Structures are given as structure tokens and as C-alpha cells.
Amino acid sequence: MVSNQVLQSTIEGLKTIARIEVCVVDIDGKVVASTDYLMDDYAKEAVEFTKSPADSQELSGCQFFKIYDDGQLEYVLVVAGSSEDIFTLGKMAAFQIQGLIVAYKERFDKDNFIKNLLLDNLLLVDIFSRAKKLHIQPEVRRVAIIIEGTTAKDKNVLEIMRTNFGSNSKDFITAVDENNVIVVKELKPSETEEDISKYCASYMDVLHHDNVDDARIAFGTIIKEIKEVSRSYKEAKMALDVGKIFFESRIIIAYSELGIGRLIYQLPIPLCKLFIKEIFDGKSPDDFDEETLVTITKFFENSLNVSETSRQLYIHRNTLVYRLDKLQKLTGLDLRVFEDAITFKIALMVVKYMNYMETLNY
């Protein structure tokens, strides 16, 4: 249904162009939009007019027009004046509002369809039949993008997105919960993940301009059929969560970039605890001092290169070797050995994952 705000904006535009006073009354006699409070006095006549078999009529010096939604009477449009020109302008205004009702109804139906599609609430046969009915191409390259703004407060991220990017009829912008806005973006045959990242960057620029500074964006893989939209959405959801754990500094993250973090995220916590106990013999990397943690991080960043790591840490090579030897005695793992380094790296990621899941439980 068209909102009262949209109807008000529409008739104010008509008044500006045609210099006429207009009001819209629902079938219960409630004025839902008006260009002049004096027009509200015609509400009773509008209700009486609904009983008439005519679609338009002149009453009390005004023109009355019926507006339907799927054959059912929805509104009465009242236009001040009784001349032939006023009648013509009134017919045009009624036609305009009728078109709005159809457009908004179609938008609502499409939005509802996309929501159910994302949440896997549709049978396969229903997906294709409803897509055809709503004139949505079933075999087009698309991607699901999630935008999360957790502390936007009075900032409506959904409205911001629809206002700035909703004019493209091939894209769908919706929401399935309070924090997340989903964009189902149609892609050209030549567009890649790099192009998707650019779209996401433009979304972020608009959100920042509207003072939504805490937003994070994630997207799934590109799909080729509308039935696969749900899969891309689930991938984007995982990318959003995994990104918070292992890529804190990234505000835009793709599912394809998650690497081993994607696997760790799907491990049960009891199994993670058992793994850490076996690797560190009851200890935890959280117990390491700041110097050790910085050394480990920098050593991994430099692909286990001792010379480059010592240079970036501004320490002598022998000092770094001493720290690595000390870590080996503490954990039994030598980070200069590739296999031990991989084990240690995974263990650190598992601990990070466990700590994150622990914060969610509080």
C-alpha cells in the first residue's frame, strides 16, 4: 500500500504544477492527504460518493473521483473546482495515484518474494513461477550483499540505501532483521568480484556521508540462477561473521577471501578446546606476553623470514632467534619449521574464534 507520506508528496506536486487544491480520502472517510485543511471538510461527501455507481461526479463545487486497487475501491480524490479543465486535471491526478498504487503493490510483492527467497521459504517450482509473474529474470548473474550497521540508532540504513540506490529496477534492496540490509545485485556478464567491491565501496561512501560510521559490508559468490540467491546470501552472512573475527580492520569482505577462517568458523567449540589443549598442553596464547605476540605476528607477516622480521622489529637477528627458541621450549613448536608454523597459526586462529564466540554468549 502507498504510504500517506507518498500520497501527500504527490498531491503537493500536483498543486505546484496545476495550481489546484486536492485531498485524498479513504473509504472510511479519513483524509489521508490534503493540500489545504479546508479540503478536509469534503470527507463526508466523499463517503457518500462511494455509494454512487459513478466513477466521477461533481458535488458541492468539487470534482470527486474514485481510485481502485485491483477492482476494489480504495480512495476518493477530491479536487476543488467544477470547470471542465478542473475535471481533466482531476482525471489526470486520479490516474497518477492509480499508477502509484500499482507500482507500490508490485514493489511490495517483489520485496516479499526476495525475502522469502533469501530465507529459503519457497519451493523450487514456486521460485520460477513467481519470478515469471513478477517479471524477474530467472537466469541472470547476481550476488547477495549484506550491509550491517549496528549502532546507526536513528539512521535508517534501509531507507538510505533505497533512496540512493533503489532506482535500479534490476536490483533488490530489502531487510530480514533489524541490523542487516541485503542487496541482491544484478551483474553484467563481464563483471567480477573486483567490480562488486567497487559497488560496496560506493555504498560505504553514501553511508558515511549519512553519518553511519559503523557499517560493515560482506558479499557471497556470484550465482547464475535466481534459485541460488539464498546460497550467496548465506555465504555473505558467514563472511560478515568471519570477517569480524579474523579481519577486524576490513570493512568490506568477500566470502572467497575467508580462507581457512571459513573452516575454523564451522568447528564445534568442544573440538576447538580439545585441539588447543593438545597443542599448548593446557596453556593459551592469551597468556603470552606482548613482546612474544608481536614477534609471532610479525614473523608470520613476513612469511617466516628471520632477516626481514628482525629488521622490521628493529632487533638483532640473534635476538629474534632467541625469542623463537624460547617459544619453542614453551610450546614444543618451532615457527621456523613450516609444519609447526602452520599448526601454530591455526591454533592462534582457533583461540581467536573461541574468544569471539565466548563474547556472544555474554
C-alpha positions in Angstrom: 0.0 0.0 0.0 1.1 3.5 -0.8 2.1 5.4 2.4 0.2 8.6 3.3 3.6 10.5 3.1 3.9 9.5 -0.6 0.4 10.5 -1.3 0.9 13.8 0.4 4.1 14.5 -1.6 2.3 13.5 -4.8 -0.7 15.8 -4.4 1.6 18.7 -3.3 3.5 18.2 -6.5 0.2 18.3 -8.5 -0.8 21.5 -6.7 2.5 23.1 -7.6 2.2 22.2 -11.3 -1.6 22.7 -11.8 -2.4 25.2 -9.1 -5.3 23.2 -7.7 -6.4 22.2 -4.2 -6.7 18.4 -3.7 -7.4 15.9 -1.0 -7.4 12.1 -0.8 -10.0 10.4 1.4 -10.1 6.7 2.2 -13.4 4.7 2.1 -13.9 5.2 5.8 -13.9 9.0 5.4 -10.4 9.6 6.8 -8.4 12.3 5.0 -5.0 10.7 4.2 -3.5 13.6 2.3 -4.5 17.2 1.6 -3.1 20.4 0.1 -5.4 22.6 2.2 -7.0 21.9 5.6 -10.3 23.4 4.2 -10.5 20.4 1.8 -10.9 18.1 4.8 -14.5 19.3 5.0 -15.4 17.2 1.9 -14.7 13.9 3.7 -18.4 13.3 4.4 -19.3 13.9 0.7 -16.5 11.6 -0.3 -18.0 8.8 1.8 -21.5 9.4 0.3 -19.9 9.4 -3.2 -18.5 5.8 -2.6 -22.2 4.6 -2.6 -22.7 6.1 -6.1 -22.3 3.8 -9.1 -20.4 6.6 -10.9 -16.6 6.8 -11.1 -16.6 10.6 -11.1 -19.1 13.2 -10.0 -19.4 16.9 -9.3 -20.6 17.7 -5.8 -20.6 20.9 -3.7 -18.5 22.7 -6.2 -15.8 20.0 -6.4 -14.9 17.1 -8.6 -14.9 13.6 -7.0 -13.0 10.6 -8.5 -12.9 7.0 -7.4 -9.5 5.3 -7.2 -9.3 1.5 -7.3 -6.8 -1.2 -6.3 -7.4 -4.5 -8.2 -11.0 -3.6 -8.8 -11.7 -2.7 -5.2 -12.4 0.9 -4.2 -9.5 2.3 -2.2 -9.6 6.1 -2.2 -11.7 9.1 -3.3 -9.9 12.0 -4.8 -11.5 15.4 -4.3 -10.4 18.4 -6.5 -11.7 21.9 -5.8 -13.5 23.5 -8.8 -16.2 22.5 -11.2 -14.9 23.6 -14.6 -14.1 21.3 -17.5 -10.3 22.0 -17.0 -10.5 21.0 -13.3 -12.3 17.8 -14.4 -9.5 17.0 -16.8 -6.8 17.8 -14.2 -8.6 15.7 -11.7 -8.8 12.7 -14.1 -5.0 13.0 -14.6 -4.4 13.2 -10.9 -6.5 10.1 -10.2 -4.7 8.3 -13.0 -1.3 9.3 -11.4 -2.4 7.9 -7.9 -3.8 4.8 -9.5 -0.4 4.2 -11.1 1.3 4.8 -7.8 -0.8 2.1 -6.2 0.1 -0.4 -8.9 3.8 0.4 -8.7 4.0 0.2 -4.9 2.0 -3.0 -4.9 4.4 -4.6 -7.4 7.3 -3.3 -5.3 5.8 -4.9 -2.2 5.2 -8.2 -3.9 8.8 -8.3 -5.2 10.2 -7.4 -1.8 8.2 -10.1 -0.2 9.4 -12.6 -2.9 13.0 -11.7 -2.4 12.7 -12.0 1.4 11.2 -15.5 1.1 13.9 -16.4 -1.4 16.7 -15.3 0.9 15.2 -17.2 3.8 14.7 -20.5 1.8 10.9 -20.3 2.3 10.0 -21.2 -1.3 9.8 -24.4 -3.2 11.8 -24.6 -6.4 8.7 -24.7 -8.6 7.3 -21.6 -6.8 10.5 -19.7 -7.3 10.4 -19.8 -11.0 6.6 -19.4 -11.3 6.6 -16.3 -9.0 9.7 -14.8 -10.7 7.9 -15.1 -14.0 4.7 -13.5 -12.6 6.8 -10.6 -11.2 8.8 -10.2 -14.4 12.1 -11.1 -12.7 14.7 -12.7 -15.0 15.5 -16.2 -13.5 18.8 -16.8 -15.3 20.9 -13.7 -14.6 24.2 -13.3 -12.8 23.6 -11.9 -9.3 25.3 -11.6 -5.9 23.9 -11.1 -2.4 25.5 -8.2 -0.4 24.9 -7.7 3.3 25.2 -4.3 4.9 25.4 -4.2 8.7 25.0 -1.0 10.7 24.7 -2.0 14.4 24.8 1.4 16.1 23.1 3.5 13.4 20.4 4.4 16.0 18.0 6.8 14.3 19.7 6.3 10.9 17.6 4.0 8.8 20.1 2.2 6.6 17.4 0.5 4.5 15.9 3.9 3.6 19.3 5.4 2.9 20.1 2.5 0.5 16.7 2.6 -1.2 16.9 6.4 -1.6 20.3 6.4 -3.1 20.4 3.0 -5.0 16.8 2.0 -5.3 16.2 3.5 -8.8 17.7 0.4 -10.5 14.8 -1.9 -11.1 17.1 -4.8 -11.6 18.5 -4.7 -8.1 16.6 -5.5 -4.9 17.2 -3.8 -1.6 15.4 -5.4 1.4 15.9 -6.4 5.1 15.1 -9.5 7.1 16.1 -8.3 10.5 16.9 -5.0 12.4 20.6 -4.7 11.7 21.2 -6.1 8.2 20.2 -4.7 4.8 20.5 -7.1 1.9 21.2 -6.0 -1.7 20.6 -8.6 -4.4 22.7 -7.0 -7.1 22.4 -7.9 -10.8 25.7 -8.1 -12.6 26.8 -7.7 -16.2 28.3 -10.8 -17.9 31.8 -9.2 -17.7 31.6 -8.0 -14.0 33.8 -9.7 -11.4 34.3 -9.6 -7.6 36.5 -6.6 -8.2 33.5 -4.7 -9.6 31.4 -5.9 -6.7 33.9 -4.5 -4.3 33.6 -1.1 -6.1 29.8 -1.2 -5.7 30.3 -1.9 -2.0 32.7 1.0 -1.7 30.1 3.3 -3.2 27.6 2.0 -0.7 30.0 2.7 2.1 30.7 6.3 0.9 27.0 7.1 1.0 26.5 5.6 4.4 29.5 7.6 5.8 28.0 10.7 4.2 24.8 10.0 6.2 26.9 9.5 9.4 26.5 5.7 9.5 30.2 5.2 10.5 30.0 1.7 12.0 28.8 -0.2 8.8 30.4 -3.4 7.6 29.7 -5.0 4.2 30.1 -8.6 3.1 29.2 -10.4 -0.1 28.8 -14.0 -1.3 29.8 -15.7 -4.5 28.3 -14.8 -7.9 25.4 -17.0 -8.8 23.7 -17.6 -12.2 20.2 -18.6 -11.3 17.7 -16.9 -9.0 17.2 -20.2 -7.1 20.8 -19.8 -5.9 20.3 -16.4 -4.3 19.8 -18.0 -0.9 23.3 -19.6 -1.1 25.0 -16.4 -1.9 23.1 -14.7 1.0 24.3 -17.4 3.4 27.8 -17.0 2.2 27.6 -13.3 2.7 26.3 -13.8 6.3 29.3 -16.1 7.0 31.7 -13.6 5.5 30.3 -10.9 7.8 30.8 -13.0 10.9 34.2 -14.5 9.9 35.4 -11.0 8.9 34.7 -9.7 12.4 36.9 -12.5 13.9 39.8 -12.7 11.6 39.7 -9.5 9.5 38.8 -6.8 12.1 40.3 -4.0 10.0 38.4 -4.9 6.9 35.0 -3.1 6.4 34.3 -4.9 3.1 34.9 -8.6 2.9 34.2 -11.3 0.3 33.3 -14.9 1.0 36.0 -16.0 -1.3 38.6 -14.2 0.8 37.9 -16.0 4.1 40.5 -18.8 3.5 41.0 -21.2 6.4 38.9 -18.9 8.7 35.8 -20.3 6.9 36.7 -23.8 8.1 37.5 -22.8 11.6 34.2 -20.9 11.9 32.3 -24.1 11.4 34.1 -26.1 14.1 32.3 -27.0 17.3 33.7 -25.3 20.4 34.4 -28.5 22.3 36.5 -29.7 19.4 38.4 -26.4 19.4 39.1 -26.7 23.1 40.4 -30.2 22.7 42.7 -29.1 19.9 44.1 -26.2 21.9 44.7 -28.4 24.9 46.7 -30.9 22.7 48.8 -28.2 21.1 49.6 -26.0 24.1 49.2 -28.6 26.8 46.7 -26.6 28.8 48.2 -23.2 28.1 46.7 -20.5 26.0 48.3 -18.0 23.5 46.4 -15.4 25.5 48.9 -15.9 28.3 51.9 -14.9 26.0 53.4 -11.5 26.8 53.1 -8.6 24.4 56.6 -9.0 23.1 56.1 -12.6 22.2 52.8 -11.9 20.4 54.2 -9.1 18.4 57.2 -11.3 17.4 54.8 -14.1 16.3 52.6 -11.7 14.3 55.5 -10.0 12.5 57.2 -13.4 11.8 54.0 -14.7 10.1 53.5 -11.4 8.2 57.0 -11.8 6.7 56.4 -15.4 5.6 58.8 -16.9 8.3 61.7 -14.7 7.1 64.1 -14.2 10.0 66.1 -11.4 8.5 63.1 -9.3 7.3 61.3 -9.8 10.6 64.3 -8.7 12.7 64.7 -5.7 10.5 61.1 -4.6 10.9 61.2 -5.2 14.7 64.5 -3.2 14.9 66.2 -6.1 16.8 69.3 -8.1 16.1 68.8 -11.4 14.2 70.2 -13.3 17.2 67.6 -11.7 19.4 64.8 -12.9 17.2 66.4 -16.4 17.1 66.5 -16.3 20.9 62.8 -15.4 21.1 61.8 -18.2 18.7 63.9 -20.7 20.7 62.2 -19.6 23.9 58.8 -20.0 22.2 59.8 -23.5 21.0 60.7 -24.5 24.6 57.3 -23.2 25.8 55.1 -24.8 23.2 57.2 -27.5 21.6 56.6 -25.8 18.2 59.4 -24.3 16.1 58.0 -21.5 14.0 61.0 -21.8 11.6 59.7 -25.2 10.5 56.8 -24.8 8.1 54.6 -27.6 9.5 55.0 -26.2 13.1 54.3 -22.7 11.8 51.0 -23.9 10.2 49.9 -25.7 13.3 50.7 -22.6 15.4 48.9 -20.2 13.0 45.8 -22.4 13.0 45.9 -22.7 16.8 46.0 -18.8 17.1 43.0 -18.5 14.8 41.1 -21.2 16.8 41.7 -19.3 20.0 40.5 -16.1 18.4 37.4 -17.8 17.2 36.7 -19.3 20.7 37.2 -15.9 22.3 34.7 -14.3 19.8 32.1 -16.9 20.4 32.5 -16.5 24.1 31.7 -12.8 23.9 28.5 -13.6 22.0 27.3 -15.8 24.9 27.6 -13.0 27.5 
